[in-house]
Structure formats: C-alpha cells, structure tokens
C-alpha cells in the first residue's frame, strides 16, 4: 500500500464528523414512519398513567417482584413467559429482516423514534434544513444564542421528562410525581431519571446517526440475514444512469441521460447522510425517506416512479424475485405457533403455585405403630390479587393418610406460606420403593382455581 493510500485511509478514519441536516420529506413511507413514532411514543408516555382496578395498569414493580400488565400479574416464577416473549422478539427480528431489511431500524428503533422528536424540535426552533445550515455557519449573534439556548432547553426538558416516564414504569408514577415535586425522591429514582434523561439527550440530540453507524451491532450482522430475495431500498442504476440535470420538457433519451436528474435530494433526506445511488450500505437504516423524495421528483418531472424503491437484488439483475420463499414461510409459521402458544399459555395460567420439598434428613421413617412416613414442606404461593383459602388433599397412593395441622390453608394475596405435612401408610400396601402421589390444592372460594403437583413417596417394600 502506497504512502498516499495510507494518508487517505487515515484522513477517512480520523476525519471530523460532518453534521447531517436531514431535509423534511412527505410521502407514503414518511406517513408510516410518523404513525409508528406517534404510536410508540403514545404507548411509552401514556401507559404509565392508565389505572386498572385501583392500581397502575402497567407497572414493573421490582421491589415487590410483581409485573402488572392490566388484568395480569406476573411473578418471578413466570419467567417462562418472558423467555418465550424474548424468543418471539428475536424470531420477529429475523423474519422482518429477511423479508424487508432493516424495518426495525427505520420505523421502531428507540434511537430512530426519539431522533425524530429531536429533529422536529430542531425544525421548530432553527427552521428547515437550509435555515439550520445557515444558522450554524453564522457568527454568534444574539439571535443565534437565543435559538440555540431555546433548542437545548427543550432538549433537556424533553429528555428529563423521558427519564421521569421511564422510572414511572417501575415506580407508581403518581407516587413518583409527588416525591419529585417535594424533592423527596429516593436515590435510585433520582439516578435513573437523570441517567435515562442524559442518555436520551446525548443519543438523540448529539450522537444521532453515530449510534446507528458505529455503536449499534445490528448494522454489522444484518447482512447475515439478507439474501438476494430480501426487499431492500435500491437505486435502479440501469434506469437512472447516466445522471444529469435537465429541464422538465427535455426528453432525457435525446441527451443520452437516464431518469436521475442528480438533484441529490435522496442524500439530503437521509438521516445517516449516505447516497443510496452508491449501492446498498450498512449505514442505511431502511427509513425509505429517499424513496418518498425520489418519487416526488419523478412526479414533477413526469417520469415513472420507482427509480429508488423497495426491490430485491434478483429483480435488479432481471431475474424472478421470490419474496415468499421457504425461509420466510418457516419464520412465519414458527412465529404464529409461538404467539398462539404464548397466548394460550397465558390464558390457561393459574395464579397459584405449589412447590413440594422433601425432608432431606431421611428418605422415610417408621412410626411406633409400624407405619411408614414421609415428611414434606409445601410452599403455597398465591399469585392472585385476592386472599384465598385452599383445601389440601392427596391421591395416587391408595391407603395413605395426610397428616397436617390443617387441611384448609389461607394464603393472603401475593403471599407465600410454608406448610409442613406428613404422609403415612401401612408398609404392606407399598408395591415399590418409590411411588408417585399427587398433592391437590383447591380454592374453597373460587372453584376454578386449583392445582395438582406430583411428589414421590419412598418406603420399604414388604414381601
């Protein structure tokens, strides 16, 4: 490698970041992106304020180890549902990426969503792209200082409100509001409000596309999920080249030009500052802003839309595209099965758990009357929001007797009760050294609330 090439590479690696001023765009994909932003922000900022049966509708109460989601209450014992949800999320990412590229990045990623809000604030305070660029190049006058100050004040206020809302998902937001107003918030609440607020301010305000390009790992491994039938945003080079400016009433073929008028608007609207005409690049987040703006230019010029569009590599090569291929169908089937399974599992979920713990000191013991006993400790967990009284019984071991201080167990809402019990039987009725038996818990005040768990009874076999 020559010295000149080394210098060029060093200049590229250590070049000062050029600020990107994305031009505002309208169109089908811009409307979809705006709908996604408003929907996601609405969920984030409004859900903590909804109440349900006298409590916050959605609350992840870590100290109490309870996750409230409307009518459902999840406990640490319900980790299975979280694991299944994470599997579904990962599979969804694979499915949508294999189908249409970086849909997550362009429409639903928090970095994208909050950056859109900060860009909206920028435009309201500093003006559109040309005005913002002119303001940054202008000397520091009173007007510039005032506008920059207002912008950063709005950034900070919005970021702190974002951090405050984040904590409101884990601490009842009514209580949080009162403690913050009275300056009585605990250290952890205060820390997370400022930490998450600072992260929002830095990521969406200052770093923006740098997060997508340099910090996000998804940009690096997304190509592993692409194939030649994945829908990607591409520039039709065969149709667009050679590019060049021209008047509207000029036939491009007479001048030997393609449909691209080299207006560079596709680059001006890109939030990461790339030129889609250079081909697919890992910096592209799939927001489709370039598609919208190019279509608007084609409409003005009277050309056919789609110079920049969602297409596949096979289509660009003139080959038949197979969007609904085996890989996509398998992902879709797995997603449907897992989603149905999750919904069914939650629907059949019983807010009651029974753990059976055998006495570890001895496998069994023989009483003075000659009976064989096993000793257990039962842990009854009432995961309901109401107190319940349960009736305890056993089955599966004919002739066995349950010995306990009470067979009717009252457990308060959200409480755990430990109950020592003994099971005894005449050894002559045992047919094997280890036998299964079932412990039944049936709610007395709620007939459809019951659970059966299997334990083992160990004893000698008398011949």
C-alpha positions as CSV (number, residue, x, y, z in Angstrom):
1,X,0.0,0.0,0.0
2,X,1.4,3.4,-1.0
3,X,2.0,6.3,1.3
4,X,-0.8,8.3,-0.4
5,X,-3.3,5.4,0.2
6,X,-2.3,5.3,3.9
7,X,-2.8,9.0,4.2
8,X,-6.2,8.8,2.5
9,X,-7.3,6.0,4.9
10,X,-6.1,7.9,7.9
11,X,-7.9,11.0,6.8
12,X,-11.1,9.0,6.4
13,X,-10.8,7.3,9.8
14,X,-9.9,10.5,11.7
15,X,-11.9,13.0,9.7
16,X,-14.1,15.3,11.8
17,X,-17.7,14.4,11.8
18,X,-19.8,16.4,9.4
19,X,-23.2,17.3,10.9
20,X,-26.1,16.0,8.9
21,X,-29.2,18.1,8.3
22,X,-31.9,15.8,7.1
23,X,-34.4,17.5,4.8
24,X,-38.1,17.0,5.8
25,X,-39.9,14.8,3.4
26,X,-43.5,13.7,2.9
27,X,-44.9,10.6,1.3
28,X,-46.3,7.1,2.0
29,X,-43.3,5.9,3.9
30,X,-42.9,9.2,5.8
31,X,-46.6,8.8,6.9
32,X,-46.0,5.2,8.0
33,X,-42.9,6.3,10.0
34,X,-44.8,9.2,11.6
35,X,-47.6,6.8,12.6
36,X,-45.1,4.4,14.1
37,X,-43.4,7.2,16.0
38,X,-46.6,8.6,17.4
39,X,-47.9,5.1,18.3
40,X,-44.7,4.1,20.1
41,X,-44.4,7.4,21.9
42,X,-48.0,7.2,22.9
43,X,-47.5,3.8,24.5
44,X,-44.4,4.9,26.2
45,X,-45.6,8.2,27.7
46,X,-49.3,7.4,28.3
47,X,-49.4,3.8,29.5
48,X,-48.0,4.6,33.0
49,X,-50.9,7.0,33.5
50,X,-53.6,4.4,32.9
51,X,-55.2,2.8,36.0
52,X,-56.7,-0.6,36.3
53,X,-58.7,-1.9,39.3
54,X,-57.3,0.8,41.5
55,X,-53.7,0.5,40.5
56,X,-51.4,1.4,37.7
57,X,-52.3,-0.6,34.6
58,X,-48.8,-1.4,33.5
59,X,-46.2,-1.5,36.3
60,X,-43.0,-3.5,36.7
61,X,-42.7,-3.5,40.5
62,X,-39.2,-4.8,41.0
63,X,-39.1,-4.5,44.9
64,X,-42.3,-6.5,45.2
65,X,-41.2,-8.8,42.3
66,X,-44.5,-8.3,40.5
67,X,-45.2,-7.3,36.9
68,X,-48.7,-5.8,36.4
69,X,-50.0,-5.8,32.8
70,X,-53.6,-4.7,33.0
71,X,-55.5,-7.7,34.5
72,X,-52.5,-10.0,34.6
73,X,-49.9,-10.2,37.4
74,X,-46.6,-12.0,36.7
75,X,-44.2,-13.2,39.3
76,X,-40.6,-14.4,39.1
77,X,-42.0,-17.9,38.8
78,X,-43.5,-16.8,35.4
79,X,-40.0,-16.3,33.9
80,X,-41.0,-18.9,31.2
81,X,-43.3,-16.3,29.6
82,X,-40.6,-13.7,29.5
83,X,-38.2,-16.2,27.9
84,X,-40.9,-17.1,25.3
85,X,-41.5,-13.5,24.6
86,X,-37.8,-12.8,24.0
87,X,-37.7,-15.8,21.6
88,X,-40.6,-14.4,19.7
89,X,-38.9,-10.9,19.6
90,X,-35.7,-12.4,18.2
91,X,-37.6,-14.5,15.7
92,X,-39.6,-11.5,14.6
93,X,-36.3,-9.6,14.0
94,X,-35.1,-12.5,11.8
95,X,-38.4,-12.6,9.9
96,X,-38.8,-8.9,9.2
97,X,-35.1,-8.5,8.3
98,X,-35.1,-11.5,5.9
99,X,-38.4,-10.1,4.4
100,X,-37.7,-6.4,4.0
101,X,-34.3,-5.4,5.5
102,X,-34.0,-3.0,8.4
103,X,-37.6,-2.3,9.1
104,X,-36.9,-2.3,12.8
105,X,-34.2,0.4,12.4
106,X,-36.3,2.6,10.1
107,X,-39.6,2.5,12.0
108,X,-39.4,1.2,15.5
109,X,-35.9,1.5,17.0
110,X,-35.9,3.9,20.0
111,X,-32.9,5.7,18.5
112,X,-34.9,6.4,15.4
113,X,-38.1,7.3,17.3
114,X,-36.5,9.8,19.7
115,X,-34.3,11.3,17.0
116,X,-37.4,12.1,15.0
117,X,-38.7,14.1,18.0
118,X,-35.4,16.0,18.4
119,X,-35.4,16.7,14.7
120,X,-38.9,18.1,15.0
121,X,-37.7,20.4,17.8
122,X,-34.8,21.5,15.7
123,X,-37.0,22.5,12.8
124,X,-39.4,24.4,15.0
125,X,-36.6,26.4,16.6
126,X,-34.0,26.7,13.9
127,X,-36.1,26.3,10.8
128,X,-35.8,23.9,7.9
129,X,-32.6,22.4,6.5
130,X,-31.3,25.5,4.7
131,X,-32.0,27.8,7.6
132,X,-30.4,25.4,10.1
133,X,-27.2,25.2,8.0
134,X,-27.1,29.0,7.5
135,X,-27.6,29.5,11.3
136,X,-24.7,27.1,12.2
137,X,-22.4,28.9,9.7
138,X,-23.4,32.4,11.0
139,X,-21.4,34.2,13.7
140,X,-22.6,34.1,17.3
141,X,-25.2,36.8,17.4
142,X,-27.9,37.4,19.9
143,X,-30.4,35.6,17.6
144,X,-28.2,32.6,17.3
145,X,-27.5,32.3,21.0
146,X,-31.2,32.6,21.8
147,X,-32.3,30.0,19.3
148,X,-29.5,27.6,20.3
149,X,-30.4,28.1,24.0
150,X,-34.1,27.5,23.4
151,X,-33.3,24.3,21.5
152,X,-31.1,22.9,24.2
153,X,-33.6,23.8,26.9
154,X,-36.3,22.0,25.0
155,X,-34.0,19.0,24.5
156,X,-33.2,18.9,28.2
157,X,-36.8,19.3,29.4
158,X,-38.0,16.6,27.0
159,X,-35.1,14.3,27.9
160,X,-35.8,14.6,31.7
161,X,-39.5,14.0,31.0
162,X,-38.4,10.9,29.1
163,X,-36.3,9.7,32.1
164,X,-39.1,10.5,34.5
165,X,-41.6,8.5,32.4
166,X,-39.1,5.6,32.3
167,X,-38.9,5.4,36.1
168,X,-42.7,5.6,36.1
169,X,-42.9,2.2,34.5
170,X,-41.1,0.8,37.6
171,X,-42.4,3.1,40.4
172,X,-46.0,4.1,40.6
173,X,-46.0,7.4,38.6
174,X,-48.4,9.1,41.0
175,X,-46.1,8.5,43.9
176,X,-43.0,9.4,41.8
177,X,-44.6,12.7,40.8
178,X,-45.3,13.6,44.4
179,X,-41.9,12.7,45.6
180,X,-40.1,14.6,42.8
181,X,-42.2,17.7,43.4
182,X,-41.5,17.5,47.2
183,X,-37.8,16.8,46.5
184,X,-38.2,13.5,48.4
185,X,-37.3,11.0,45.6
186,X,-35.1,8.2,46.6
187,X,-31.5,7.9,45.3
188,X,-32.3,5.2,42.8
189,X,-35.3,7.0,41.3
190,X,-33.3,10.2,41.0
191,X,-30.3,8.4,39.5
192,X,-32.4,6.7,36.8
193,X,-34.4,9.8,35.9
194,X,-31.1,11.7,35.2
195,X,-29.3,8.7,33.7
196,X,-32.0,7.9,31.2
197,X,-32.6,11.6,30.5
198,X,-28.9,12.1,29.8
199,X,-28.8,9.0,27.5
200,X,-31.8,10.4,25.6
201,X,-30.2,13.9,25.3
202,X,-26.8,12.5,24.2
203,X,-28.0,9.8,21.8
204,X,-30.9,11.6,20.1
205,X,-29.6,15.1,20.4
206,X,-25.9,14.9,19.8
207,X,-24.9,11.5,18.5
208,X,-27.8,10.6,16.3
209,X,-26.6,8.7,13.2
210,X,-23.3,7.9,15.0
211,X,-25.2,5.5,17.2
212,X,-26.6,3.7,14.2
213,X,-23.3,3.6,12.3
214,X,-20.7,3.0,15.0
215,X,-22.4,1.7,18.1
216,X,-25.3,-0.5,17.1
217,X,-24.2,-4.1,16.4
218,X,-27.3,-4.8,14.3
219,X,-25.8,-2.8,11.4
220,X,-22.8,-5.1,11.4
221,X,-24.6,-8.5,11.3
222,X,-27.7,-7.7,9.4
223,X,-26.1,-8.9,6.1
224,X,-26.1,-12.4,7.6
225,X,-29.9,-12.3,7.4
226,X,-30.1,-10.9,3.9
227,X,-30.3,-12.9,0.7
228,X,-30.9,-12.0,-2.9
229,X,-34.6,-12.1,-2.4
230,X,-34.7,-9.7,0.6
231,X,-36.6,-6.5,-0.1
232,X,-34.1,-3.7,0.1
233,X,-34.1,0.0,-0.8
234,X,-32.1,0.4,-4.0
235,X,-31.4,2.8,-6.8
236,X,-32.1,1.5,-10.3
237,X,-28.8,2.2,-11.9
238,X,-29.7,0.9,-15.3
239,X,-32.6,3.2,-15.5
240,X,-31.1,6.2,-13.8
241,X,-27.6,6.4,-15.4
242,X,-26.1,8.4,-16.8
243,X,-27.5,11.0,-14.4
244,X,-27.6,14.7,-15.1
245,X,-29.7,17.9,-14.7
246,X,-32.2,18.9,-17.4
247,X,-35.3,20.9,-17.9
248,X,-38.7,19.3,-17.4
249,X,-39.7,19.4,-21.0
250,X,-36.5,17.8,-22.3
251,X,-36.5,14.2,-23.4
252,X,-33.6,12.6,-21.5
253,X,-33.1,10.0,-24.2
254,X,-32.3,12.7,-26.7
255,X,-29.5,13.9,-24.4
256,X,-28.3,10.4,-23.6
257,X,-29.4,10.7,-20.0
258,X,-31.1,8.4,-17.6
259,X,-34.0,9.3,-15.3
260,X,-31.8,10.6,-12.4
261,X,-31.6,14.4,-12.6
262,X,-28.8,14.4,-10.0
263,X,-30.8,16.7,-7.6
264,X,-29.1,14.9,-4.6
265,X,-32.4,15.1,-2.6
266,X,-32.1,11.4,-1.8
267,X,-28.9,12.2,0.1
268,X,-30.3,15.4,1.7
269,X,-33.2,13.5,3.3
270,X,-31.1,10.6,4.5
271,X,-30.8,10.6,8.4
272,X,-27.4,8.9,8.1
273,X,-26.1,11.0,5.2
274,X,-25.5,8.3,2.7
275,X,-26.1,8.4,-1.1
276,X,-28.4,5.5,-2.0
277,X,-27.1,5.7,-5.6
278,X,-23.8,4.3,-4.3
279,X,-25.5,0.9,-3.7
280,X,-26.6,-0.9,-0.5
281,X,-24.6,0.3,2.5
282,X,-24.6,-0.9,6.1
283,X,-25.3,2.7,7.2
284,X,-28.8,2.6,5.6
285,X,-31.5,2.2,8.3
286,X,-34.3,1.4,5.8
287,X,-36.4,4.5,6.6
288,X,-37.4,4.9,2.9
289,X,-37.1,8.7,3.0
290,X,-35.1,8.5,-0.2
291,X,-38.0,6.6,-1.9
292,X,-40.5,9.2,-0.9
293,X,-38.5,12.2,-2.1
294,X,-37.4,10.5,-5.4
295,X,-41.0,9.6,-6.2
296,X,-42.0,13.2,-5.7
297,X,-39.2,14.3,-8.0
298,X,-40.3,11.7,-10.6
299,X,-43.9,13.0,-10.4
300,X,-42.7,16.6,-11.0
301,X,-40.6,15.5,-14.0
302,X,-43.4,13.4,-15.4
303,X,-41.3,10.2,-15.1
304,X,-42.4,6.8,-13.8
305,X,-42.0,6.3,-10.1
306,X,-39.6,3.7,-8.6
307,X,-36.2,5.0,-9.6
308,X,-35.4,4.4,-5.9
309,X,-37.7,1.7,-4.5
310,X,-38.1,-1.4,-2.4
311,X,-36.8,-4.2,-4.6
312,X,-34.6,-7.3,-4.5
313,X,-31.1,-8.0,-5.8
314,X,-32.6,-10.6,-8.1
315,X,-35.1,-8.1,-9.5
316,X,-32.3,-5.6,-10.2
317,X,-30.5,-8.3,-12.1
318,X,-33.5,-9.0,-14.2
319,X,-34.3,-12.3,-12.5
320,X,-37.5,-13.5,-11.0
321,X,-37.9,-12.5,-7.3
322,X,-39.2,-14.9,-4.7
323,X,-40.3,-12.8,-1.7
324,X,-42.4,-15.5,-0.2
325,X,-39.8,-18.2,-0.1
326,X,-39.3,-21.2,2.2
327,X,-37.2,-19.2,4.7
328,X,-39.9,-16.6,5.2
329,X,-42.7,-19.2,5.4
330,X,-40.8,-21.2,8.1
331,X,-40.2,-18.0,10.1
332,X,-43.9,-17.0,9.7
333,X,-45.2,-20.4,10.8
334,X,-42.8,-20.5,13.8
335,X,-44.0,-17.0,14.8
336,X,-47.6,-17.9,14.6
337,X,-47.1,-21.1,16.6
338,X,-45.1,-19.4,19.3
339,X,-47.6,-16.4,19.5
340,X,-50.6,-18.8,19.7
341,X,-48.7,-20.9,22.3
342,X,-47.9,-17.8,24.4
343,X,-51.5,-16.5,24.3
344,X,-52.8,-19.9,25.1
345,X,-50.3,-20.4,28.0
346,X,-51.2,-17.0,29.5
347,X,-54.9,-17.8,29.1
348,X,-54.5,-21.1,30.9
349,X,-52.2,-19.7,33.5
350,X,-53.2,-20.4,37.1
351,X,-52.3,-17.7,39.7
352,X,-51.3,-20.4,42.2
353,X,-48.1,-22.4,42.6
354,X,-47.3,-25.4,44.8
355,X,-43.7,-26.5,45.5
356,X,-43.1,-29.8,47.2
357,X,-39.9,-30.1,49.2
358,X,-39.0,-33.5,50.7
359,X,-37.2,-33.8,54.0
360,X,-33.6,-34.2,53.2
361,X,-32.6,-35.7,56.6
362,X,-34.2,-39.1,55.9
363,X,-35.8,-40.9,53.0
364,X,-38.6,-42.2,55.3
365,X,-39.2,-43.1,58.9
366,X,-41.1,-45.8,60.7
367,X,-43.5,-44.7,63.5
368,X,-44.1,-46.6,66.7
369,X,-47.3,-48.1,65.3
370,X,-45.4,-49.5,62.3
371,X,-46.5,-47.0,59.7
372,X,-44.0,-45.6,57.1
373,X,-44.0,-41.8,56.9
374,X,-42.5,-39.3,54.5
375,X,-42.1,-35.6,55.6
376,X,-42.6,-32.7,53.2
377,X,-42.7,-29.0,53.3
378,X,-45.3,-27.4,50.9
379,X,-44.7,-23.9,49.7
380,X,-48.0,-22.4,48.6
381,X,-47.7,-19.2,46.5
382,X,-50.9,-17.2,46.0
383,X,-50.1,-15.1,42.8
384,X,-53.6,-13.7,42.8
385,X,-54.7,-10.2,43.9
386,X,-57.2,-11.6,46.4
387,X,-56.8,-13.7,49.5
388,X,-57.8,-17.4,49.1
389,X,-58.4,-20.4,51.3
390,X,-57.3,-23.7,49.8
391,X,-58.3,-27.3,50.7
392,X,-55.3,-29.7,50.7
393,X,-55.7,-33.4,49.8
394,X,-53.6,-36.2,48.3
395,X,-54.3,-39.0,45.8
396,X,-52.4,-41.6,43.8
397,X,-51.2,-43.7,46.8
398,X,-54.0,-45.9,48.0
399,X,-54.3,-46.2,51.7
400,X,-52.1,-43.2,52.5
401,X,-53.1,-40.6,55.1
402,X,-52.3,-36.9,55.1
403,X,-51.2,-35.6,58.5
404,X,-51.1,-31.8,59.0
405,X,-52.2,-29.2,61.4
406,X,-54.9,-28.1,58.9
407,X,-56.1,-29.1,55.5
408,X,-57.6,-25.7,54.9
409,X,-54.8,-23.2,54.1
410,X,-55.5,-19.5,54.0
411,X,-52.9,-17.5,52.0
412,X,-53.0,-13.8,51.5
413,X,-52.8,-12.1,48.2
414,X,-49.2,-12.2,46.9
415,X,-48.0,-14.2,50.0
416,X,-46.0,-17.4,50.3
417,X,-46.9,-19.9,53.0
418,X,-44.9,-22.9,54.1
419,X,-46.8,-25.9,55.4
420,X,-45.1,-29.0,56.9
421,X,-47.1,-32.2,56.2
422,X,-46.6,-35.9,56.7
423,X,-47.9,-38.7,54.6
424,X,-48.1,-42.2,56.3
425,X,-49.1,-45.6,55.0
426,X,-49.0,-49.2,56.1
427,X,-45.8,-50.6,54.5
428,X,-47.7,-53.8,53.4
429,X,-49.6,-51.6,51.0
430,X,-46.5,-50.4,49.2
431,X,-45.7,-52.2,46.0
432,X,-42.5,-50.5,45.2
433,X,-39.9,-48.4,46.9
434,X,-40.8,-45.2,45.1
435,X,-44.4,-44.3,44.3
436,X,-45.9,-41.1,42.8
437,X,-48.6,-39.3,44.7
438,X,-50.4,-36.1,43.9
439,X,-51.0,-33.1,46.2
440,X,-54.2,-31.2,45.4
441,X,-54.9,-27.6,46.3
442,X,-58.5,-26.5,45.6
443,X,-59.7,-22.9,46.4
444,X,-62.8,-23.0,48.6
445,X,-64.0,-19.6,47.5
446,X,-63.1,-19.9,43.8
447,X,-63.9,-23.3,42.3
448,X,-61.9,-22.8,39.1
449,X,-58.7,-22.1,41.0
450,X,-56.9,-25.4,41.7
451,X,-53.5,-27.0,41.1
452,X,-52.1,-30.5,41.2
453,X,-48.4,-31.3,41.8
454,X,-46.7,-34.6,41.8
455,X,-44.4,-35.8,44.6
456,X,-42.8,-39.1,45.4
457,X,-43.3,-41.4,48.4
458,X,-40.3,-43.5,49.4
459,X,-40.5,-46.5,51.7
460,X,-39.5,-50.2,52.1
461,X,-41.3,-52.9,50.2
462,X,-42.5,-55.7,52.5
463,X,-42.6,-59.1,50.9
